[in-house]
């Protein structure tokens, strides 16, 4: 867990950075400031997908004499039905138009190999504001959501600025002739979500970080679920910081086994990290309920829950295939869940579409106490190794002084959305409620004199080389979080150091004046 070379690597990389340097009194632990324009480095932390909202106005034909019907409630109900019936045609027209525009840019690639892609979630469209017109129609406003390539707007409206728009032809029926139908202008806008930190302070608040890892079953003869589970358990056994009182081999681990444990120092306090691992071969075919009991217990009690297994539209947690045993997503609303902060990783195929909505139907869960990591497309089984390593390593990373090192969500996702797995498109839901300044605190140390990072309070705050001497930065993700007179900037553009937090930096590069 402790990255002893972390600051040494960062220090040597920082020697190549541009910007004002500290004076001769500063110690070697001071990191040179970046140049005023750090846009190049900012580009690399973007994830490889973005959510968009599409909106516009459309019309629906009304039955003859509709406006004269005496029953207001019945008329309103019928109007709602007519408008809802029009939405699929609008959605189909939008999808077809976007596909046609993007096709030339995909160089013949199809399916999940497309560089330019879109993915509409279930129940992605809605309508409101219907009003009757004098021409026998009703006008209404529609809105739909999709996730797609980050720069999608530029392809749909390449010459646009500000609000981006495009036109589609909404046909009245499948058999309508080309060109027939209503011309509808659609406005597309990217969502305004920005990078933030997981709520590490909440995860560590009780002195224990519980991580529950449960592998779903596998129908493949190779049993990739067991292969991945074996890799994880053997990794925990081999790494010296992880301890277990009775497990010395994969076969020793049972469904009732105690968790693996390790210790982590967070702001001077000891935090115990516990990792529980469950897989389908731990039970006999007559005891499948024990798998769902373990999953429910993890969802109810753990700080971080990882489901690694088969998934898909309208599926849930498929915990075994011999025989098939599943917690369907329709049951998520009835699960007993904590009403405080948790992180769920759903590492299976296409969990973006239905899993989050099903979870939010549970009265205990809102984005005020939940972050969820999902996938847009299918996940190669090799990604399971990568995600498990990411969670165990990045969430427990400390610097050589023993201070927990807070990674932002984009830094964590960057480690998953690598070139080899670019088509999976990992993303996090709930980020708008997460902190944009170091969740361990320390905002008051901004610009305080320093000679090393340890002088700057919580882990993640770095000692920066201002012209007048070392001054503390504060880990951040946005300019707005830093406050007046500061900007949130990267201190290195080295791709290998993507995990180093941005810092609140004085815009005038002067501290103490």
C-alpha positions as CSV (number, residue, x, y, z in Angstrom):
1,X,0.0,0.0,0.0
2,X,2.8,2.4,0.7
3,X,4.3,3.8,-2.5
4,X,7.8,4.5,-1.2
5,X,9.0,5.7,-4.5
6,X,6.0,8.0,-5.1
7,X,7.5,11.3,-4.0
8,X,11.0,10.5,-5.4
9,X,9.5,9.8,-8.8
10,X,7.3,12.9,-8.6
11,X,10.3,15.0,-7.5
12,X,12.5,13.9,-10.4
13,X,9.6,14.5,-12.9
14,X,9.0,18.0,-11.4
15,X,12.5,19.0,-12.2
16,X,11.4,19.0,-15.8
17,X,8.4,21.2,-15.2
18,X,8.2,24.8,-16.3
19,X,7.5,27.8,-14.0
20,X,8.9,29.7,-11.1
21,X,11.3,27.9,-8.9
22,X,11.8,28.2,-5.1
23,X,14.8,30.2,-3.9
24,X,17.9,28.6,-2.5
25,X,16.4,28.2,1.0
26,X,13.9,25.7,-0.2
27,X,14.5,22.0,0.5
28,X,14.6,19.3,-2.1
29,X,11.0,18.3,-1.2
30,X,9.7,21.4,-3.0
31,X,8.0,20.8,-6.3
32,X,8.4,23.4,-9.1
33,X,5.3,25.2,-10.2
34,X,3.8,24.6,-13.6
35,X,3.6,27.2,-16.3
36,X,0.6,29.5,-16.3
37,X,-1.1,27.5,-19.0
38,X,-1.4,23.9,-18.0
39,X,-4.1,22.9,-20.4
40,X,-2.1,20.2,-22.0
41,X,-1.9,18.2,-18.8
42,X,-5.6,18.8,-18.1
43,X,-6.6,17.0,-21.3
44,X,-5.3,13.6,-20.2
45,X,-7.4,13.2,-17.1
46,X,-10.7,13.3,-19.0
47,X,-12.5,10.0,-19.1
48,X,-13.3,8.5,-22.4
49,X,-17.1,9.0,-22.2
50,X,-19.5,11.8,-21.4
51,X,-23.2,12.1,-20.6
52,X,-25.4,14.4,-22.8
53,X,-28.9,15.8,-22.6
54,X,-30.8,16.2,-25.8
55,X,-33.9,18.4,-25.8
56,X,-36.4,20.1,-28.2
57,X,-40.0,20.6,-29.0
58,X,-42.2,18.3,-31.1
59,X,-45.9,17.8,-32.0
60,X,-48.4,15.1,-31.9
61,X,-51.7,14.9,-33.8
62,X,-54.9,14.9,-31.7
63,X,-58.1,13.0,-32.4
64,X,-60.9,15.0,-34.0
65,X,-62.9,17.0,-31.3
66,X,-60.2,16.3,-28.7
67,X,-60.2,19.9,-27.3
68,X,-64.0,19.9,-26.8
69,X,-64.1,16.8,-24.6
70,X,-65.8,17.7,-21.3
71,X,-63.9,15.5,-18.9
72,X,-60.7,17.4,-18.1
73,X,-59.0,14.4,-16.3
74,X,-59.8,12.0,-19.1
75,X,-58.5,14.5,-21.7
76,X,-55.3,15.0,-19.7
77,X,-54.7,11.3,-19.4
78,X,-55.3,10.8,-23.1
79,X,-52.9,13.7,-23.9
80,X,-50.2,12.1,-21.8
81,X,-50.7,8.7,-23.6
82,X,-50.5,10.4,-27.0
83,X,-47.3,12.3,-26.1
84,X,-45.7,9.2,-24.6
85,X,-46.6,7.3,-27.7
86,X,-44.8,9.9,-29.8
87,X,-41.5,9.6,-27.9
88,X,-40.3,6.3,-29.4
89,X,-40.5,7.9,-32.9
90,X,-38.4,10.9,-31.8
91,X,-35.9,8.7,-30.1
92,X,-35.6,6.5,-33.2
93,X,-35.1,9.5,-35.4
94,X,-32.4,10.9,-33.1
95,X,-30.5,7.6,-32.9
96,X,-30.6,7.1,-36.7
97,X,-29.4,10.6,-37.3
98,X,-26.5,10.3,-34.9
99,X,-25.5,6.9,-36.3
100,X,-25.5,8.3,-39.8
101,X,-23.3,11.3,-38.8
102,X,-20.8,9.2,-36.9
103,X,-20.5,6.3,-39.4
104,X,-17.8,8.0,-41.6
105,X,-15.6,8.8,-38.6
106,X,-15.6,5.1,-37.4
107,X,-13.6,3.9,-40.4
108,X,-15.7,0.8,-40.9
109,X,-15.6,-0.2,-37.2
110,X,-18.8,-1.7,-35.8
111,X,-20.3,-2.5,-32.5
112,X,-18.2,-1.8,-29.5
113,X,-15.1,-1.2,-31.6
114,X,-16.4,2.1,-32.7
115,X,-14.4,5.1,-31.6
116,X,-17.4,7.4,-31.9
117,X,-20.3,5.8,-30.0
118,X,-23.6,6.5,-28.2
119,X,-25.5,4.5,-25.6
120,X,-29.0,5.3,-24.5
121,X,-30.0,4.2,-21.0
122,X,-33.3,2.5,-20.3
123,X,-36.2,4.9,-19.9
124,X,-33.9,7.6,-21.3
125,X,-36.6,9.9,-22.7
126,X,-39.3,12.1,-21.1
127,X,-41.8,14.8,-22.0
128,X,-43.6,17.6,-20.3
129,X,-45.3,21.0,-20.9
130,X,-47.9,19.7,-23.4
131,X,-50.2,22.4,-24.8
132,X,-53.1,22.3,-27.2
133,X,-52.8,24.2,-30.5
134,X,-55.5,25.5,-32.8
135,X,-54.4,23.3,-35.7
136,X,-55.5,20.0,-34.1
137,X,-52.1,19.2,-32.6
138,X,-50.4,19.4,-29.2
139,X,-46.9,20.8,-28.7
140,X,-44.6,19.3,-26.0
141,X,-41.1,19.5,-24.9
142,X,-39.0,16.3,-24.8
143,X,-35.7,15.4,-23.2
144,X,-33.5,12.4,-23.5
145,X,-30.2,11.2,-22.1
146,X,-27.3,9.3,-23.6
147,X,-23.7,8.6,-22.9
148,X,-21.2,8.9,-25.8
149,X,-17.8,10.0,-27.0
150,X,-16.6,13.1,-25.2
151,X,-16.5,15.3,-28.3
152,X,-19.8,14.1,-29.8
153,X,-21.3,17.7,-30.0
154,X,-18.5,18.8,-32.4
155,X,-19.5,16.0,-34.8
156,X,-23.2,16.7,-34.7
157,X,-22.8,20.5,-35.1
158,X,-19.3,21.1,-36.3
159,X,-19.7,24.8,-36.9
160,X,-21.7,25.6,-33.8
161,X,-20.8,27.5,-30.7
162,X,-22.7,27.8,-27.5
163,X,-25.8,25.7,-27.8
164,X,-25.3,22.9,-30.4
165,X,-28.2,21.9,-32.5
166,X,-29.1,19.5,-35.3
167,X,-32.3,18.6,-37.1
168,X,-34.0,15.2,-37.5
169,X,-37.1,14.0,-39.4
170,X,-39.5,12.3,-37.1
171,X,-41.6,10.0,-39.2
172,X,-45.2,9.3,-38.5
173,X,-44.8,5.5,-39.0
174,X,-42.2,3.0,-40.0
175,X,-43.5,3.0,-43.6
176,X,-43.4,6.7,-44.1
177,X,-41.5,7.7,-47.3
178,X,-38.1,9.4,-47.1
179,X,-38.4,13.1,-46.2
180,X,-41.9,12.7,-44.8
181,X,-42.5,13.6,-41.2
182,X,-42.0,16.5,-38.8
183,X,-38.7,18.4,-38.9
184,X,-37.6,18.7,-35.3
185,X,-34.6,20.8,-34.0
186,X,-32.7,19.0,-31.2
187,X,-30.4,20.8,-28.8
188,X,-27.5,18.8,-27.3
189,X,-25.6,19.8,-24.2
190,X,-23.0,18.0,-22.2
191,X,-23.7,17.5,-18.5
192,X,-21.9,19.8,-16.2
193,X,-20.5,17.2,-13.8
194,X,-16.8,17.7,-12.9
195,X,-14.1,15.7,-11.3
196,X,-14.2,15.2,-7.6
197,X,-12.7,13.0,-4.9
198,X,-14.3,9.9,-3.4
199,X,-15.3,10.7,0.2
200,X,-12.3,9.2,1.8
201,X,-13.0,10.9,5.1
202,X,-16.3,9.0,5.3
203,X,-14.8,5.7,4.2
204,X,-12.1,5.9,7.0
205,X,-14.2,7.6,9.7
206,X,-14.8,4.5,11.9
207,X,-11.2,3.3,11.7
208,X,-12.1,0.4,9.3
209,X,-12.2,0.2,5.5
210,X,-14.4,-2.8,4.6
211,X,-14.1,-4.1,1.0
212,X,-16.4,-6.9,-0.1
213,X,-15.5,-8.6,-3.4
214,X,-17.9,-11.1,-4.8
215,X,-17.4,-13.0,-8.1
216,X,-20.4,-14.0,-10.1
217,X,-20.7,-17.4,-11.6
218,X,-19.4,-18.2,-15.1
219,X,-21.0,-20.4,-17.8
220,X,-17.7,-20.6,-19.7
221,X,-15.8,-23.9,-19.5
222,X,-12.6,-22.0,-18.6
223,X,-14.3,-20.7,-15.4
224,X,-12.8,-17.2,-15.6
225,X,-14.6,-16.3,-12.4
226,X,-12.5,-18.9,-10.4
227,X,-9.3,-17.9,-12.3
228,X,-9.8,-14.3,-11.3
229,X,-10.8,-15.1,-7.7
230,X,-7.7,-17.4,-7.5
231,X,-5.5,-14.5,-8.7
232,X,-6.9,-12.1,-6.1
233,X,-6.5,-14.5,-3.2
234,X,-3.0,-15.5,-4.2
235,X,-2.1,-11.9,-4.6
236,X,-3.3,-11.2,-1.1
237,X,-1.4,-14.2,0.3
238,X,1.8,-13.1,-1.4
239,X,1.8,-9.5,-0.5
240,X,3.4,-9.0,2.9
241,X,1.1,-6.3,4.2
242,X,-2.0,-8.5,3.9
243,X,-2.6,-11.0,6.7
244,X,-4.9,-13.9,7.3
245,X,-5.1,-16.1,10.4
246,X,-5.8,-19.4,8.5
247,X,-5.6,-19.0,4.7
248,X,-2.3,-19.9,3.1
249,X,-3.7,-21.2,-0.2
250,X,-6.7,-20.4,-2.4
251,X,-8.4,-23.7,-1.5
252,X,-8.3,-22.7,2.2
253,X,-10.7,-19.8,1.7
254,X,-14.3,-20.6,2.6
255,X,-17.5,-18.6,2.6
256,X,-17.3,-18.2,6.4
257,X,-13.6,-17.3,6.4
258,X,-12.4,-14.2,8.1
259,X,-11.3,-11.3,5.8
260,X,-7.8,-10.5,4.8
261,X,-6.5,-7.5,6.8
262,X,-3.9,-4.8,6.5
263,X,-3.1,-1.5,8.3
264,X,-3.2,1.9,6.8
265,X,-2.2,5.2,8.4
266,X,-4.6,8.0,7.6
267,X,-3.8,11.4,9.1
268,X,-1.9,9.9,12.0
269,X,-4.6,7.4,12.8
270,X,-4.5,3.6,12.1
271,X,-7.2,2.3,9.8
272,X,-7.7,-1.4,9.4
273,X,-8.5,-2.5,5.9
274,X,-10.5,-5.7,5.5
275,X,-11.0,-7.6,2.3
276,X,-13.7,-10.3,2.1
277,X,-13.7,-12.6,-1.0
278,X,-16.6,-14.7,-2.1
279,X,-16.9,-17.0,-5.2
280,X,-19.5,-19.5,-6.4
281,X,-17.5,-22.7,-5.7
282,X,-17.5,-22.0,-2.0
283,X,-21.0,-23.6,-1.6
284,X,-22.7,-26.8,-2.7
285,X,-25.5,-26.7,-5.2
286,X,-28.0,-27.2,-2.3
287,X,-26.7,-24.0,-0.5
288,X,-26.9,-21.4,-3.2
289,X,-28.8,-19.0,-0.9
290,X,-25.6,-18.6,1.1
291,X,-24.1,-16.8,-2.0
292,X,-27.0,-14.3,-2.0
293,X,-26.8,-13.9,1.7
294,X,-23.1,-13.0,1.4
295,X,-23.8,-10.5,-1.3
296,X,-26.7,-8.9,0.6
297,X,-24.5,-8.7,3.7
298,X,-21.7,-7.0,1.7
299,X,-24.1,-4.5,0.2
300,X,-25.5,-3.8,3.6
301,X,-22.3,-3.5,5.6
302,X,-19.2,-2.9,3.5
303,X,-17.7,0.5,2.6
304,X,-16.7,-0.6,-0.9
305,X,-18.5,-3.4,-2.7
306,X,-17.1,-5.0,-5.9
307,X,-19.3,-7.3,-8.0
308,X,-17.2,-9.0,-10.7
309,X,-19.3,-11.1,-12.9
310,X,-21.7,-11.5,-15.8
311,X,-24.3,-8.7,-16.1
312,X,-26.4,-6.9,-18.7
313,X,-29.6,-5.1,-19.4
314,X,-32.2,-5.9,-16.8
315,X,-29.9,-8.4,-15.1
316,X,-28.7,-8.2,-11.5
317,X,-26.0,-10.1,-9.6
318,X,-25.6,-13.5,-11.3
319,X,-23.9,-15.4,-8.4
320,X,-23.8,-18.8,-10.0
321,X,-24.6,-20.7,-13.2
322,X,-24.4,-24.3,-11.8
323,X,-27.3,-23.9,-11.1
324,X,-28.1,-20.3,-12.0
325,X,-28.7,-18.2,-8.9
326,X,-29.3,-14.5,-9.1
327,X,-30.4,-11.4,-7.2
328,X,-32.4,-9.7,-9.9
329,X,-32.3,-5.9,-10.3
330,X,-36.0,-5.8,-9.6
331,X,-35.2,-6.8,-6.0
332,X,-32.6,-4.0,-5.4
333,X,-35.3,-1.7,-4.0
334,X,-36.1,-4.2,-1.2
335,X,-32.5,-4.9,-0.1
336,X,-31.4,-3.8,3.4
337,X,-28.8,-1.1,2.7
338,X,-26.8,1.4,4.8
339,X,-28.0,5.0,4.8
340,X,-24.4,6.3,4.9
341,X,-21.7,6.6,2.3
342,X,-20.7,3.6,0.2
343,X,-19.0,2.9,-3.2
344,X,-20.3,0.1,-5.5
345,X,-18.2,-1.2,-8.4
346,X,-20.4,-3.1,-10.9
347,X,-17.7,-4.8,-13.1
348,X,-19.8,-6.6,-15.6
349,X,-21.2,-6.0,-19.1
350,X,-23.3,-2.9,-19.6
351,X,-24.1,-2.1,-16.0
352,X,-24.5,1.6,-16.9
353,X,-28.0,1.1,-18.3
354,X,-30.1,-0.3,-15.5
355,X,-28.2,-1.0,-12.3
356,X,-28.0,2.6,-11.0
357,X,-31.7,3.4,-11.5
358,X,-32.6,0.1,-9.8
359,X,-30.4,0.9,-6.8
360,X,-31.8,4.4,-6.4
361,X,-35.3,2.9,-6.1
362,X,-34.1,1.7,-2.7
363,X,-35.2,4.1,0.0
364,X,-31.9,4.0,1.8
365,X,-29.8,5.1,-1.2
366,X,-29.4,8.5,-3.0
367,X,-26.4,10.1,-4.5
368,X,-25.9,11.8,-1.2
369,X,-24.6,8.5,0.2
370,X,-23.6,6.6,-2.9
371,X,-21.1,6.5,-5.7
372,X,-21.5,3.8,-8.4
373,X,-18.9,2.7,-11.0
374,X,-20.5,1.2,-14.1
375,X,-19.6,0.0,-17.6
376,X,-21.1,1.1,-20.9
377,X,-20.1,-2.0,-22.9
378,X,-18.9,-5.5,-22.4
379,X,-16.0,-6.2,-20.2
380,X,-13.1,-8.6,-21.2
381,X,-12.4,-10.9,-18.3
382,X,-8.9,-9.5,-18.1
383,X,-10.3,-6.2,-16.9
384,X,-11.4,-7.9,-13.7
385,X,-7.7,-8.2,-12.6
386,X,-7.1,-4.5,-13.4
387,X,-10.1,-3.2,-11.5
388,X,-9.4,-5.3,-8.4
389,X,-5.8,-4.1,-8.4
390,X,-7.0,-0.5,-8.8
391,X,-9.3,-0.6,-5.9
392,X,-6.9,-2.3,-3.5
393,X,-3.9,-0.2,-4.5
394,X,-5.3,3.3,-5.3
395,X,-7.8,3.5,-2.4
396,X,-5.1,2.5,0.1
397,X,-2.1,4.5,-1.4
398,X,0.2,6.3,1.0
399,X,3.2,8.4,0.4
400,X,6.6,7.7,2.0
401,X,5.6,9.7,5.1
402,X,2.7,7.4,5.7
403,X,0.0,9.9,4.6
404,X,-3.0,8.6,2.6
405,X,-2.8,9.8,-0.9
406,X,-6.3,10.9,-2.2
407,X,-6.8,10.1,-5.9
408,X,-9.7,11.9,-7.7
409,X,-12.3,9.9,-9.6
410,X,-10.9,10.8,-12.9
411,X,-7.4,9.6,-11.9
412,X,-8.9,6.3,-10.8
413,X,-11.0,5.9,-14.0
414,X,-8.0,6.8,-16.1
415,X,-6.3,3.7,-14.7
416,X,-9.3,1.6,-16.0
417,X,-10.0,3.4,-19.3
418,X,-6.7,2.4,-20.8
419,X,-6.1,1.9,-24.5
420,X,-6.5,-1.9,-24.2
421,X,-9.9,-1.5,-22.6
422,X,-11.1,1.8,-24.1
423,X,-14.4,0.3,-25.4
424,X,-15.6,-0.6,-21.9
425,X,-16.0,3.0,-20.8
426,X,-15.9,2.9,-17.0
427,X,-17.6,5.9,-15.4
428,X,-18.8,7.0,-11.9
429,X,-22.3,8.1,-10.9
430,X,-22.9,10.4,-7.9
431,X,-19.8,12.6,-8.4
432,X,-21.7,15.9,-8.1
433,X,-22.1,15.3,-4.4
434,X,-18.4,14.5,-3.8
435,X,-15.8,17.0,-2.5
436,X,-13.6,19.0,-4.9
437,X,-11.0,19.9,-2.3
438,X,-8.9,17.4,-0.4
439,X,-11.4,15.3,1.6
440,X,-8.8,15.0,4.4
441,X,-9.0,18.7,4.9
442,X,-6.1,21.2,5.1
443,X,-7.6,24.0,3.0
444,X,-6.2,26.5,5.5
445,X,-2.6,25.6,4.7
446,X,-2.8,27.1,1.2
447,X,0.4,29.2,0.6
448,X,1.7,28.4,4.1
449,X,5.5,28.3,4.2
450,X,6.9,24.8,3.6
451,X,10.1,22.8,2.9
452,X,8.5,19.5,2.2
453,X,5.1,17.9,1.6
454,X,4.9,16.8,5.2
455,X,4.7,20.5,6.2
456,X,1.4,20.9,4.3
457,X,-1.0,18.8,6.4
458,X,-3.0,16.0,4.9
459,X,-1.7,13.7,2.3
460,X,-2.2,15.0,-1.2
461,X,-1.2,18.5,-0.3
462,X,2.2,19.3,-1.9
463,X,4.9,21.8,-1.1
464,X,5.2,24.0,-4.2
465,X,8.2,26.1,-5.3
466,X,7.0,29.7,-5.3
467,X,9.5,32.4,-6.3
468,X,9.7,33.6,-2.7
469,X,10.1,30.2,-1.1
470,X,8.1,27.0,-0.6
471,X,4.3,27.4,-0.3
472,X,1.7,24.7,0.3
473,X,-0.7,23.6,-2.3
474,X,-4.1,21.9,-1.5
475,X,-5.3,18.9,-3.5
476,X,-8.2,20.0,-5.7
477,X,-10.2,19.1,-8.8
478,X,-11.7,22.5,-9.9
479,X,-10.8,26.2,-9.9
480,X,-14.0,27.1,-8.1
481,X,-13.1,24.8,-5.1
482,X,-9.8,26.7,-4.6
483,X,-11.4,30.1,-4.1
484,X,-10.6,33.6,-5.1
485,X,-7.0,34.2,-6.2
486,X,-6.3,30.6,-6.9
487,X,-6.6,28.1,-9.7
488,X,-6.5,24.3,-9.7
489,X,-3.6,23.2,-11.8
490,X,-1.5,20.1,-12.4
491,X,2.1,20.3,-11.5
492,X,3.3,17.8,-14.0
493,X,2.3,16.7,-17.5
494,X,4.0,13.3,-17.2
495,X,1.4,10.7,-18.2
496,X,2.9,8.2,-15.8
497,X,2.1,10.5,-12.9
498,X,-1.6,10.9,-13.7
499,X,-2.5,10.0,-10.0
500,X,-0.7,13.1,-8.6
501,X,-3.5,15.5,-7.4
502,X,-4.0,18.9,-8.9
503,X,-3.1,21.7,-6.5
504,X,-4.6,25.0,-5.6
505,X,-2.0,27.5,-6.9
506,X,-1.9,31.3,-6.5
507,X,-2.8,32.9,-9.9
508,X,-0.1,35.5,-9.4
509,X,2.5,32.9,-8.3
510,X,3.2,34.8,-5.2
511,X,2.6,33.6,-1.6
512,X,2.8,35.5,1.6
513,X,2.0,39.0,0.1
